[in-house]
């Protein structure tokens, strides 16, 4: 799976959870600039990404996955090899 495919799927998961259009999620999207991505929705975002990619993040990672780019990097790490 390419980075672009991962990003597209992660963006779709974010959009679904946050109930926004995927095209409204910028490349630099994060909990800081998406008002919908609050602490309540954060765990739902994590769960959606885990389910979509068939992975499980470590507990220590959960608080650090606060942007689209960080989510993509973490998925790449978990799906590599």
PDB file of N, CA, C and O in Angstrom:
ATOM      1  N   UNK A   1       0.850  -1.177   0.000  1.00  0.00           N
ATOM      2  CA  UNK A   1       0.000   0.000   0.000  1.00  0.00           C
ATOM      3  C   UNK A   1       0.895   1.239   0.000  1.00  0.00           C
ATOM      4  O   UNK A   1       1.846   1.338   0.776  1.00  0.00           O
ATOM      5  N   UNK A   2       0.573   2.168  -0.875  1.00  0.00           N
ATOM      6  CA  UNK A   2       1.389   3.378  -0.971  1.00  0.00           C
ATOM      7  C   UNK A   2       0.980   4.391   0.102  1.00  0.00           C
ATOM      8  O   UNK A   2      -0.085   4.288   0.710  1.00  0.00           O
ATOM      9  N   UNK A   3       1.852   5.359   0.311  1.00  0.00           N
ATOM     10  CA  UNK A   3       1.556   6.424   1.269  1.00  0.00           C
ATOM     11  C   UNK A   3       0.303   7.185   0.849  1.00  0.00           C
ATOM     12  O   UNK A   3      -0.506   7.561   1.698  1.00  0.00           O
ATOM     13  N   UNK A   4       0.133   7.415  -0.458  1.00  0.00           N
ATOM     14  CA  UNK A   4      -1.053   8.128  -0.944  1.00  0.00           C
ATOM     15  C   UNK A   4      -2.329   7.348  -0.655  1.00  0.00           C
ATOM     16  O   UNK A   4      -3.349   7.936  -0.295  1.00  0.00           O
ATOM     17  N   UNK A   5      -2.276   6.020  -0.812  1.00  0.00           N
ATOM     18  CA  UNK A   5      -3.446   5.189  -0.509  1.00  0.00           C
ATOM     19  C   UNK A   5      -3.772   5.237   0.982  1.00  0.00           C
ATOM     20  O   UNK A   5      -4.936   5.335   1.372  1.00  0.00           O
ATOM     21  N   UNK A   6      -2.737   5.168   1.803  1.00  0.00           N
ATOM     22  CA  UNK A   6      -2.940   5.247   3.255  1.00  0.00           C
ATOM     23  C   UNK A   6      -3.543   6.596   3.614  1.00  0.00           C
ATOM     24  O   UNK A   6      -4.489   6.668   4.398  1.00  0.00           O
ATOM     25  N   UNK A   7      -2.999   7.663   3.044  1.00  0.00           N
ATOM     26  CA  UNK A   7      -3.507   8.998   3.348  1.00  0.00           C
ATOM     27  C   UNK A   7      -4.964   9.146   2.919  1.00  0.00           C
ATOM     28  O   UNK A   7      -5.769   9.724   3.649  1.00  0.00           O
ATOM     29  N   UNK A   8      -5.297   8.639   1.767  1.00  0.00           N
ATOM     30  CA  UNK A   8      -6.670   8.732   1.274  1.00  0.00           C
ATOM     31  C   UNK A   8      -7.631   7.983   2.197  1.00  0.00           C
ATOM     32  O   UNK A   8      -8.702   8.493   2.524  1.00  0.00           O
ATOM     33  N   UNK A   9      -7.257   6.797   2.610  1.00  0.00           N
ATOM     34  CA  UNK A   9      -8.116   6.008   3.499  1.00  0.00           C
ATOM     35  C   UNK A   9      -8.205   6.634   4.893  1.00  0.00           C
ATOM     36  O   UNK A   9      -9.273   6.632   5.506  1.00  0.00           O
ATOM     37  N   UNK A  10      -7.097   7.164   5.390  1.00  0.00           N
ATOM     38  CA  UNK A  10      -7.107   7.817   6.702  1.00  0.00           C
ATOM     39  C   UNK A  10      -7.961   9.084   6.651  1.00  0.00           C
ATOM     40  O   UNK A  10      -8.699   9.376   7.591  1.00  0.00           O
ATOM     41  N   UNK A  11      -7.857   9.832   5.554  1.00  0.00           N
ATOM     42  CA  UNK A  11      -8.669  11.037   5.369  1.00  0.00           C
ATOM     43  C   UNK A  11     -10.154  10.670   5.342  1.00  0.00           C
ATOM     44  O   UNK A  11     -10.982  11.368   5.928  1.00  0.00           O
ATOM     45  N   UNK A  12     -10.482   9.586   4.669  1.00  0.00           N
ATOM     46  CA  UNK A  12     -11.879   9.133   4.603  1.00  0.00           C
ATOM     47  C   UNK A  12     -12.381   8.728   5.990  1.00  0.00           C
ATOM     48  O   UNK A  12     -13.524   9.022   6.342  1.00  0.00           O
ATOM     49  N   UNK A  13     -11.545   8.061   6.776  1.00  0.00           N
ATOM     50  CA  UNK A  13     -11.931   7.671   8.131  1.00  0.00           C
ATOM     51  C   UNK A  13     -12.163   8.908   8.992  1.00  0.00           C
ATOM     52  O   UNK A  13     -13.144   8.980   9.732  1.00  0.00           O
ATOM     53  N   UNK A  14     -11.267   9.869   8.896  1.00  0.00           N
ATOM     54  CA  UNK A  14     -11.430  11.125   9.632  1.00  0.00           C
ATOM     55  C   UNK A  14     -12.744  11.803   9.253  1.00  0.00           C
ATOM     56  O   UNK A  14     -13.506  12.232  10.120  1.00  0.00           O
ATOM     57  N   UNK A  15     -12.996  11.894   7.968  1.00  0.00           N
ATOM     58  CA  UNK A  15     -14.200  12.560   7.482  1.00  0.00           C
ATOM     59  C   UNK A  15     -15.451  11.858   7.997  1.00  0.00           C
ATOM     60  O   UNK A  15     -16.411  12.505   8.415  1.00  0.00           O
ATOM     61  N   UNK A  16     -15.430  10.534   7.961  1.00  0.00           N
ATOM     62  CA  UNK A  16     -16.584   9.763   8.417  1.00  0.00           C
ATOM     63  C   UNK A  16     -16.861  10.001   9.901  1.00  0.00           C
ATOM     64  O   UNK A  16     -18.004  10.235  10.293  1.00  0.00           O
ATOM     65  N   UNK A  17     -15.821   9.940  10.720  1.00  0.00           N
ATOM     66  CA  UNK A  17     -15.979  10.118  12.161  1.00  0.00           C
ATOM     67  C   UNK A  17     -16.380  11.546  12.506  1.00  0.00           C
ATOM     68  O   UNK A  17     -17.246  11.769  13.352  1.00  0.00           O
ATOM     69  N   UNK A  18     -15.750  12.507  11.850  1.00  0.00           N
ATOM     70  CA  UNK A  18     -16.001  13.915  12.168  1.00  0.00           C
ATOM     71  C   UNK A  18     -17.210  14.485  11.435  1.00  0.00           C
ATOM     72  O   UNK A  18     -17.613  15.625  11.667  1.00  0.00           O
ATOM     73  N   UNK A  19     -17.787  13.663  10.536  1.00  0.00           N
ATOM     74  CA  UNK A  19     -18.967  14.067   9.768  1.00  0.00           C
ATOM     75  C   UNK A  19     -18.713  15.334   8.954  1.00  0.00           C
ATOM     76  O   UNK A  19     -19.489  16.288   8.987  1.00  0.00           O
ATOM     77  N   UNK A  20     -17.595  15.308   8.220  1.00  0.00           N
ATOM     78  CA  UNK A  20     -17.248  16.392   7.309  1.00  0.00           C
ATOM     79  C   UNK A  20     -16.885  15.772   5.961  1.00  0.00           C
ATOM     80  O   UNK A  20     -16.644  14.569   5.870  1.00  0.00           O
ATOM     81  N   UNK A  21     -16.849  16.588   4.929  1.00  0.00           N
ATOM     82  CA  UNK A  21     -16.462  16.109   3.604  1.00  0.00           C
ATOM     83  C   UNK A  21     -14.964  15.825   3.569  1.00  0.00           C
ATOM     84  O   UNK A  21     -14.174  16.614   4.087  1.00  0.00           O
ATOM     85  N   UNK A  22     -14.564  14.703   2.963  1.00  0.00           N
ATOM     86  CA  UNK A  22     -13.121  14.388   2.893  1.00  0.00           C
ATOM     87  C   UNK A  22     -12.289  15.511   2.285  1.00  0.00           C
ATOM     88  O   UNK A  22     -11.156  15.749   2.705  1.00  0.00           O
ATOM     89  N   UNK A  23     -12.855  16.204   1.290  1.00  0.00           N
ATOM     90  CA  UNK A  23     -12.094  17.280   0.644  1.00  0.00           C
ATOM     91  C   UNK A  23     -11.924  18.497   1.552  1.00  0.00           C
ATOM     92  O   UNK A  23     -11.127  19.383   1.248  1.00  0.00           O
ATOM     93  N   UNK A  24     -12.654  18.550   2.650  1.00  0.00           N
ATOM     94  CA  UNK A  24     -12.482  19.664   3.587  1.00  0.00           C
ATOM     95  C   UNK A  24     -11.347  19.408   4.584  1.00  0.00           C
ATOM     96  O   UNK A  24     -10.998  20.282   5.377  1.00  0.00           O
ATOM     97  N   UNK A  25     -10.783  18.210   4.535  1.00  0.00           N
ATOM     98  CA  UNK A  25      -9.680  17.871   5.433  1.00  0.00           C
ATOM     99  C   UNK A  25      -8.365  18.143   4.711  1.00  0.00           C
ATOM    100  O   UNK A  25      -7.981  17.413   3.798  1.00  0.00           O
ATOM    101  N   UNK A  26      -7.691  19.191   5.130  1.00  0.00           N
ATOM    102  CA  UNK A  26      -6.434  19.616   4.494  1.00  0.00           C
ATOM    103  C   UNK A  26      -5.303  18.649   4.834  1.00  0.00           C
ATOM    104  O   UNK A  26      -5.410  17.850   5.765  1.00  0.00           O
ATOM    105  N   UNK A  27      -4.225  18.735   4.070  1.00  0.00           N
ATOM    106  CA  UNK A  27      -3.066  17.883   4.316  1.00  0.00           C
ATOM    107  C   UNK A  27      -2.483  18.113   5.705  1.00  0.00           C
ATOM    108  O   UNK A  27      -1.904  17.203   6.298  1.00  0.00           O
ATOM    109  N   UNK A  28      -2.636  19.330   6.222  1.00  0.00           N
ATOM    110  CA  UNK A  28      -2.088  19.649   7.544  1.00  0.00           C
ATOM    111  C   UNK A  28      -3.147  19.536   8.653  1.00  0.00           C
ATOM    112  O   UNK A  28      -2.987  20.111   9.730  1.00  0.00           O
ATOM    113  N   UNK A  29      -4.215  18.799   8.383  1.00  0.00           N
ATOM    114  CA  UNK A  29      -5.304  18.663   9.352  1.00  0.00           C
ATOM    115  C   UNK A  29      -4.803  18.075  10.663  1.00  0.00           C
ATOM    116  O   UNK A  29      -4.020  17.125  10.684  1.00  0.00           O
ATOM    117  N   UNK A  30      -5.277  18.667  11.755  1.00  0.00           N
ATOM    118  CA  UNK A  30      -4.919  18.169  13.081  1.00  0.00           C
ATOM    119  C   UNK A  30      -6.016  18.540  14.057  1.00  0.00           C
ATOM    120  O   UNK A  30      -6.963  19.246  13.711  1.00  0.00           O
ATOM    121  N   UNK A  31      -5.881  18.062  15.267  1.00  0.00           N
ATOM    122  CA  UNK A  31      -6.863  18.412  16.287  1.00  0.00           C
ATOM    123  C   UNK A  31      -6.802  19.907  16.613  1.00  0.00           C
ATOM    124  O   UNK A  31      -7.734  20.450  17.207  1.00  0.00           O
ATOM    125  N   UNK A  32      -5.711  20.573  16.228  1.00  0.00           N
ATOM    126  CA  UNK A  32      -5.568  22.011  16.473  1.00  0.00           C
ATOM    127  C   UNK A  32      -6.349  22.868  15.477  1.00  0.00           C
ATOM    128  O   UNK A  32      -6.777  23.973  15.812  1.00  0.00           O
ATOM    129  N   UNK A  33      -6.535  22.366  14.257  1.00  0.00           N
ATOM    130  CA  UNK A  33      -7.196  23.199  13.260  1.00  0.00           C
ATOM    131  C   UNK A  33      -8.498  22.607  12.718  1.00  0.00           C
ATOM    132  O   UNK A  33      -9.092  23.163  11.793  1.00  0.00           O
ATOM    133  N   UNK A  34      -8.941  21.497  13.281  1.00  0.00           N
ATOM    134  CA  UNK A  34     -10.252  20.943  12.954  1.00  0.00           C
ATOM    135  C   UNK A  34     -11.088  20.963  14.229  1.00  0.00           C
ATOM    136  O   UNK A  34     -10.892  20.139  15.123  1.00  0.00           O
ATOM    137  N   UNK A  35     -12.005  21.891  14.306  1.00  0.00           N
ATOM    138  CA  UNK A  35     -12.780  22.036  15.543  1.00  0.00           C
ATOM    139  C   UNK A  35     -13.578  20.779  15.865  1.00  0.00           C
ATOM    140  O   UNK A  35     -13.864  20.508  17.031  1.00  0.00           O
ATOM    141  N   UNK A  36     -13.937  20.014  14.846  1.00  0.00           N
ATOM    142  CA  UNK A  36     -14.693  18.781  15.068  1.00  0.00           C
ATOM    143  C   UNK A  36     -13.849  17.705  15.761  1.00  0.00           C
ATOM    144  O   UNK A  36     -14.395  16.813  16.410  1.00  0.00           O
ATOM    145  N   UNK A  37     -12.532  17.787  15.625  1.00  0.00           N
ATOM    146  CA  UNK A  37     -11.632  16.774  16.182  1.00  0.00           C
ATOM    147  C   UNK A  37     -11.300  17.152  17.617  1.00  0.00           C
ATOM    148  O   UNK A  37     -10.223  17.674  17.907  1.00  0.00           O
ATOM    149  N   UNK A  38     -12.232  16.882  18.495  1.00  0.00           N
ATOM    150  CA  UNK A  38     -12.041  17.174  19.907  1.00  0.00           C
ATOM    151  C   UNK A  38     -11.669  15.891  20.655  1.00  0.00           C
ATOM    152  O   UNK A  38     -11.526  14.828  20.050  1.00  0.00           O
ATOM    153  N   UNK A  39     -11.517  16.003  21.952  1.00  0.00           N
ATOM    154  CA  UNK A  39     -11.081  14.843  22.741  1.00  0.00           C
ATOM    155  C   UNK A  39     -12.101  13.711  22.698  1.00  0.00           C
ATOM    156  O   UNK A  39     -11.734  12.539  22.777  1.00  0.00           O
ATOM    157  N   UNK A  40     -13.362  14.055  22.574  1.00  0.00           N
ATOM    158  CA  UNK A  40     -14.405  13.029  22.498  1.00  0.00           C
ATOM    159  C   UNK A  40     -14.273  12.235  21.195  1.00  0.00           C
ATOM    160  O   UNK A  40     -14.399  11.011  21.193  1.00  0.00           O
ATOM    161  N   UNK A  41     -14.020  12.933  20.101  1.00  0.00           N
ATOM    162  CA  UNK A  41     -13.916  12.262  18.807  1.00  0.00           C
ATOM    163  C   UNK A  41     -12.566  11.592  18.583  1.00  0.00           C
ATOM    164  O   UNK A  41     -12.439  10.745  17.698  1.00  0.00           O
ATOM    165  N   UNK A  42     -11.564  11.955  19.362  1.00  0.00           N
ATOM    166  CA  UNK A  42     -10.220  11.427  19.134  1.00  0.00           C
ATOM    167  C   UNK A  42     -10.199   9.894  19.167  1.00  0.00           C
ATOM    168  O   UNK A  42      -9.638   9.266  18.269  1.00  0.00           O
ATOM    169  N   UNK A  43     -10.797   9.297  20.180  1.00  0.00           N
ATOM    170  CA  UNK A  43     -10.780   7.832  20.270  1.00  0.00           C
ATOM    171  C   UNK A  43     -11.566   7.201  19.127  1.00  0.00           C
ATOM    172  O   UNK A  43     -11.205   6.126  18.648  1.00  0.00           O
ATOM    173  N   UNK A  44     -12.630   7.853  18.687  1.00  0.00           N
ATOM    174  CA  UNK A  44     -13.379   7.332  17.545  1.00  0.00           C
ATOM    175  C   UNK A  44     -12.555   7.387  16.261  1.00  0.00           C
ATOM    176  O   UNK A  44     -12.644   6.491  15.422  1.00  0.00           O
ATOM    177  N   UNK A  45     -11.751   8.443  16.111  1.00  0.00           N
ATOM    178  CA  UNK A  45     -10.843   8.544  14.963  1.00  0.00           C
ATOM    179  C   UNK A  45      -9.842   7.385  15.009  1.00  0.00           C
ATOM    180  O   UNK A  45      -9.619   6.707  14.006  1.00  0.00           O
ATOM    181  N   UNK A  46      -9.249   7.168  16.171  1.00  0.00           N
ATOM    182  CA  UNK A  46      -8.264   6.091  16.332  1.00  0.00           C
ATOM    183  C   UNK A  46      -8.894   4.741  16.006  1.00  0.00           C
ATOM    184  O   UNK A  46      -8.326   3.951  15.252  1.00  0.00           O
ATOM    185  N   UNK A  47     -10.063   4.482  16.571  1.00  0.00           N
ATOM    186  CA  UNK A  47     -10.744   3.203  16.333  1.00  0.00           C
ATOM    187  C   UNK A  47     -11.096   3.014  14.864  1.00  0.00           C
ATOM    188  O   UNK A  47     -10.957   1.913  14.331  1.00  0.00           O
ATOM    189  N   UNK A  48     -11.547   4.067  14.210  1.00  0.00           N
ATOM    190  CA  UNK A  48     -11.896   3.976  12.794  1.00  0.00           C
ATOM    191  C   UNK A  48     -10.670   3.635  11.956  1.00  0.00           C
ATOM    192  O   UNK A  48     -10.743   2.794  11.060  1.00  0.00           O
ATOM    193  N   UNK A  49      -9.553   4.280  12.241  1.00  0.00           N
ATOM    194  CA  UNK A  49      -8.319   4.011  11.487  1.00  0.00           C
ATOM    195  C   UNK A  49      -7.849   2.581  11.756  1.00  0.00           C
ATOM    196  O   UNK A  49      -7.467   1.868  10.828  1.00  0.00           O
ATOM    197  N   UNK A  50      -7.874   2.163  13.017  1.00  0.00           N
ATOM    198  CA  UNK A  50      -7.482   0.787  13.351  1.00  0.00           C
ATOM    199  C   UNK A  50      -8.350  -0.221  12.599  1.00  0.00           C
ATOM    200  O   UNK A  50      -7.835  -1.176  12.018  1.00  0.00           O
ATOM    201  N   UNK A  51      -9.655  -0.010  12.609  1.00  0.00           N
ATOM    202  CA  UNK A  51     -10.571  -0.926  11.927  1.00  0.00           C
ATOM    203  C   UNK A  51     -10.361  -0.928  10.422  1.00  0.00           C
ATOM    204  O   UNK A  51     -10.356  -1.988   9.797  1.00  0.00           O
ATOM    205  N   UNK A  52     -10.188   0.247   9.837  1.00  0.00           N
ATOM    206  CA  UNK A  52     -10.024   0.343   8.388  1.00  0.00           C
ATOM    207  C   UNK A  52      -8.747  -0.326   7.894  1.00  0.00           C
ATOM    208  O   UNK A  52      -8.708  -0.850   6.781  1.00  0.00           O
ATOM    209  N   UNK A  53      -7.708  -0.310   8.715  1.00  0.00           N
ATOM    210  CA  UNK A  53      -6.424  -0.866   8.289  1.00  0.00           C
ATOM    211  C   UNK A  53      -6.111  -2.215   8.930  1.00  0.00           C
ATOM    212  O   UNK A  53      -5.098  -2.835   8.603  1.00  0.00           O
ATOM    213  N   UNK A  54      -6.971  -2.675   9.841  1.00  0.00           N
ATOM    214  CA  UNK A  54      -6.732  -3.960  10.492  1.00  0.00           C
ATOM    215  C   UNK A  54      -5.486  -3.954  11.359  1.00  0.00           C
ATOM    216  O   UNK A  54      -4.739  -4.932  11.400  1.00  0.00           O
ATOM    217  N   UNK A  55      -5.267  -2.842  12.054  1.00  0.00           N
ATOM    218  CA  UNK A  55      -4.091  -2.705  12.921  1.00  0.00           C
ATOM    219  C   UNK A  55      -4.545  -2.322  14.326  1.00  0.00           C
ATOM    220  O   UNK A  55      -5.715  -2.014  14.551  1.00  0.00           O
ATOM    221  N   UNK A  56      -3.614  -2.344  15.253  1.00  0.00           N
ATOM    222  CA  UNK A  56      -3.893  -1.868  16.603  1.00  0.00           C
ATOM    223  C   UNK A  56      -2.720  -1.026  17.068  1.00  0.00           C
ATOM    224  O   UNK A  56      -1.584  -1.496  17.129  1.00  0.00           O
ATOM    225  N   UNK A  57      -3.010   0.220  17.395  1.00  0.00           N
ATOM    226  CA  UNK A  57      -1.970   1.107  17.885  1.00  0.00           C
ATOM    227  C   UNK A  57      -1.632   0.749  19.329  1.00  0.00           C
ATOM    228  O   UNK A  57      -2.471   0.238  20.070  1.00  0.00           O
ATOM    229  N   UNK A  58      -0.400   1.024  19.710  1.00  0.00           N
ATOM    230  CA  UNK A  58       0.021   0.840  21.100  1.00  0.00           C
ATOM    231  C   UNK A  58      -0.609   1.943  21.946  1.00  0.00           C
ATOM    232  O   UNK A  58      -0.835   3.053  21.466  1.00  0.00           O
ATOM    233  N   UNK A  59      -0.887   1.628  23.196  1.00  0.00           N
ATOM    234  CA  UNK A  59      -1.467   2.631  24.097  1.00  0.00           C
ATOM    235  C   UNK A  59      -0.618   3.897  24.147  1.00  0.00           C
ATOM    236  O   UNK A  59      -1.145   5.007  24.224  1.00  0.00           O
ATOM    237  N   UNK A  60       0.701   3.718  24.103  1.00  0.00           N
ATOM    238  CA  UNK A  60       1.611   4.868  24.187  1.00  0.00           C
ATOM    239  C   UNK A  60       1.515   5.783  22.959  1.00  0.00           C
ATOM    240  O   UNK A  60       1.907   6.948  23.028  1.00  0.00           O
ATOM    241  N   UNK A  61       1.001   5.270  21.847  1.00  0.00           N
ATOM    242  CA  UNK A  61       0.878   6.065  20.620  1.00  0.00           C
ATOM    243  C   UNK A  61      -0.380   6.930  20.602  1.00  0.00           C
ATOM    244  O   UNK A  61      -0.406   7.970  19.945  1.00  0.00           O
ATOM    245  N   UNK A  62      -1.408   6.514  21.308  1.00  0.00           N
ATOM    246  CA  UNK A  62      -2.736   7.107  21.143  1.00  0.00           C
ATOM    247  C   UNK A  62      -2.759   8.617  21.294  1.00  0.00           C
ATOM    248  O   UNK A  62      -3.413   9.304  20.509  1.00  0.00           O
ATOM    249  N   UNK A  63      -2.067   9.141  22.276  1.00  0.00           N
ATOM    250  CA  UNK A  63      -2.084  10.591  22.518  1.00  0.00           C
ATOM    251  C   UNK A  63      -1.267  11.368  21.492  1.00  0.00           C
ATOM    252  O   UNK A  63      -1.413  12.585  21.374  1.00  0.00           O
ATOM    253  N   UNK A  64      -0.407  10.672  20.748  1.00  0.00           N
ATOM    254  CA  UNK A  64       0.455  11.366  19.785  1.00  0.00           C
ATOM    255  C   UNK A  64      -0.152  11.433  18.388  1.00  0.00           C
ATOM    256  O   UNK A  64       0.359  12.158  17.534  1.00  0.00           O
ATOM    257  N   UNK A  65      -1.222  10.698  18.139  1.00  0.00           N
ATOM    258  CA  UNK A  65      -1.813  10.626  16.801  1.00  0.00           C
ATOM    259  C   UNK A  65      -2.825  11.748  16.610  1.00  0.00           C
ATOM    260  O   UNK A  65      -4.030  11.513  16.520  1.00  0.00           O
ATOM    261  N   UNK A  66      -2.317  12.956  16.552  1.00  0.00           N
ATOM    262  CA  UNK A  66      -3.164  14.150  16.586  1.00  0.00           C
ATOM    263  C   UNK A  66      -3.223  14.916  15.264  1.00  0.00           C
ATOM    264  O   UNK A  66      -3.699  16.051  15.223  1.00  0.00           O
ATOM    265  N   UNK A  67      -2.744  14.301  14.193  1.00  0.00           N
ATOM    266  CA  UNK A  67      -2.840  14.960  12.888  1.00  0.00           C
ATOM    267  C   UNK A  67      -2.936  13.886  11.808  1.00  0.00           C
ATOM    268  O   UNK A  67      -2.603  12.723  12.037  1.00  0.00           O
ATOM    269  N   UNK A  68      -3.391  14.293  10.647  1.00  0.00           N
ATOM    270  CA  UNK A  68      -3.480  13.369   9.521  1.00  0.00           C
ATOM    271  C   UNK A  68      -2.103  12.806   9.200  1.00  0.00           C
ATOM    272  O   UNK A  68      -1.968  11.604   8.976  1.00  0.00           O
ATOM    273  N   UNK A  69      -1.089  13.648   9.175  1.00  0.00           N
ATOM    274  CA  UNK A  69       0.254  13.165   8.812  1.00  0.00           C
ATOM    275  C   UNK A  69       0.799  12.187   9.853  1.00  0.00           C
ATOM    276  O   UNK A  69       1.472  11.221   9.494  1.00  0.00           O
ATOM    277  N   UNK A  70       0.521  12.421  11.127  1.00  0.00           N
ATOM    278  CA  UNK A  70       0.973  11.496  12.166  1.00  0.00           C
ATOM    279  C   UNK A  70       0.218  10.174  12.095  1.00  0.00           C
ATOM    280  O   UNK A  70       0.800   9.114  12.326  1.00  0.00           O
ATOM    281  N   UNK A  71      -1.068  10.229  11.777  1.00  0.00           N
ATOM    282  CA  UNK A  71      -1.837   9.002  11.571  1.00  0.00           C
ATOM    283  C   UNK A  71      -1.274   8.188  10.417  1.00  0.00           C
ATOM    284  O   UNK A  71      -1.094   6.976  10.528  1.00  0.00           O
ATOM    285  N   UNK A  72      -0.998   8.865   9.311  1.00  0.00           N
ATOM    286  CA  UNK A  72      -0.455   8.191   8.117  1.00  0.00           C
ATOM    287  C   UNK A  72       0.883   7.532   8.446  1.00  0.00           C
ATOM    288  O   UNK A  72       1.111   6.380   8.076  1.00  0.00           O
ATOM    289  N   UNK A  73       1.759   8.243   9.130  1.00  0.00           N
ATOM    290  CA  UNK A  73       3.068   7.692   9.493  1.00  0.00           C
ATOM    291  C   UNK A  73       2.915   6.473  10.385  1.00  0.00           C
ATOM    292  O   UNK A  73       3.628   5.485  10.212  1.00  0.00           O
ATOM    293  N   UNK A  74       1.988   6.531  11.339  1.00  0.00           N
ATOM    294  CA  UNK A  74       1.785   5.411  12.242  1.00  0.00           C
ATOM    295  C   UNK A  74       1.215   4.201  11.507  1.00  0.00           C
ATOM    296  O   UNK A  74       1.607   3.066  11.780  1.00  0.00           O
ATOM    297  N   UNK A  75       0.295   4.436  10.578  1.00  0.00           N
ATOM    298  CA  UNK A  75      -0.254   3.332   9.783  1.00  0.00           C
ATOM    299  C   UNK A  75       0.852   2.715   8.927  1.00  0.00           C
ATOM    300  O   UNK A  75       0.950   1.493   8.816  1.00  0.00           O
ATOM    301  N   UNK A  76       1.678   3.563   8.325  1.00  0.00           N
ATOM    302  CA  UNK A  76       2.799   3.044   7.520  1.00  0.00           C
ATOM    303  C   UNK A  76       3.680   2.130   8.370  1.00  0.00           C
ATOM    304  O   UNK A  76       4.085   1.058   7.921  1.00  0.00           O
ATOM    305  N   UNK A  77       3.969   2.552   9.580  1.00  0.00           N
ATOM    306  CA  UNK A  77       4.810   1.770  10.483  1.00  0.00           C
ATOM    307  C   UNK A  77       4.156   0.425  10.805  1.00  0.00           C
ATOM    308  O   UNK A  77       4.828  -0.606  10.826  1.00  0.00           O
ATOM    309  N   UNK A  78       2.867   0.439  11.052  1.00  0.00           N
ATOM    310  CA  UNK A  78       2.166  -0.775  11.456  1.00  0.00           C
ATOM    311  C   UNK A  78       1.866  -1.719  10.297  1.00  0.00           C
ATOM    312  O   UNK A  78       1.611  -2.903  10.519  1.00  0.00           O
ATOM    313  N   UNK A  79       1.892  -1.217   9.074  1.00  0.00           N
ATOM    314  CA  UNK A  79       1.590  -2.066   7.930  1.00  0.00           C
ATOM    315  C   UNK A  79       2.837  -2.440   7.130  1.00  0.00           C
ATOM    316  O   UNK A  79       2.750  -3.180   6.150  1.00  0.00           O
ATOM    317  N   UNK A  80       3.985  -1.931   7.544  1.00  0.00           N
ATOM    318  CA  UNK A  80       5.231  -2.227   6.823  1.00  0.00           C
ATOM    319  C   UNK A  80       5.637  -3.691   7.046  1.00  0.00           C
ATOM    320  O   UNK A  80       5.407  -4.277   8.104  1.00  0.00           O
ATOM    321  N   UNK A  81       6.243  -4.241   6.008  1.00  0.00           N
ATOM    322  CA  UNK A  81       6.817  -5.572   6.132  1.00  0.00           C
ATOM    323  C   UNK A  81       5.828  -6.640   6.055  1.00  0.00           C
ATOM    324  O   UNK A  81       6.181  -7.816   6.146  1.00  0.00           O
TER     325      UNK A  81
END
